[in-house]
Amino acid sequence: MWIVCLNGGAGKMTKLTIGEVAKQAGVSKSTISRYLNGNFKKMSPVTRQKIEKTIKELDYHPNRQAQTLKTKKSGLIGFVVADMANMYSSRLISGASKVAREHNYQVLTMDSVNDIELEHDSLLKLRDQALEGLIIQPMSRNSQVYEELASTIPTVFVDRVTDNKQWPGVVVDNFDATHQIGELIASHHYKNVIMVSEPVSVSQARLNRVNGLKAVADANSINFELVEVDELQHESTRGQLVNKIKKATGTRAAVFTSNSRLLMLMLQIIEEVGAEIPTDIGLSGYDDWNWTSLTNPPLTSIEQDTLSVGTEAMKTLIDRISHTNDEPNLKVIRSQINIRKSI
């Protein structure tokens, strides 16, 4: 922000200083500095609102580079998501960003596009950004992939965790949620369960989903089959899935998918082969977006509270940045089973 100071008729442009903002707000320079650094612990709501109002009225923008050098705080938090095109990741970012704004942080988001090499490149680029903290939706279960960066700055894992649980994480109840779906399938006397998932070995979340459903199938003598579909090759395996559904139709089989894209794909294939849901074959899966209640019949699905996952991840990270809590805790957000008419 530049203001015009008139001196003897000559216009001179000078940059608005923190001292002038403090004078306008009727507080000290140190109070303004604490506000800009997100330190509100000893600041009354009235003072905070007064400063916020003054900054907006003056259109004051602090020199972030100078601030970083002086306080060693950049106000930047990195967030590496697995696939920004996926609604799940988008809602993670939305929940996390809201909390970040409330604490005067900016979120620098990188998209791995479900590619572990791109994820590695993103982490290398973020390493040079003077981040105060980092949230990762990891592509790998191998903790060594993230150790170099996560051991130098506060880091929180979201949606998935690594094998070595040395860092805090926020996840959904993958095992419990699919276990509940399994019990629902068993109560309808299905004899076969076909679970369609993207590669399981790279994701603890996917593995937990498989284990939850399989545990119920095994306990109820239901045949369980896992069909893994390569993340970038849905269309190339469509023919195999069509044949799978044709053979399963009429055999008291239920299909369960590990994400919404596969749920949509399997719905299309079932309609393509002319099977009726749930008379000929059952169908359910993740996630519960708006369209799942509009199909005929409406689909039973698992609704994940992804906004809360993002919110809790950012709160956890800010606690670690401020050293309020340095324990590597794992927070689990409960999912909701929306029972409709497809099983």
Secondary structure, DSSP 8 states (H G I E B T S, - for coil): -EEEEEETTEEEEEE--HHHHHHHHTS-HHHHHHHHTT--TT--HHHHHHHHHHHHHHT----HHHHHHHHS---EEEEEES-TTSHHHHHHHHHHHHHHHHTT-EEEEEE-TT-HHHHHHHHHHHHTS--SEEEE--S-S-THHHHHHHTTS-EEEESS--SS--S-EEEE-HHHHHHHHHHHHHHTT-SEEEEEES-STT-HHHHHHHHHHHHHHHHTT-EEEEEE--TT-TGGGHHHHHHHHHHHTTSSEEEEESSHHHHHHHHHHHHHTT--TTTT-EEEEE---GGGGTSSS--EEEE--HHHHHHHHHHHHHHHHTTS--S--EEEE--EEE--S--
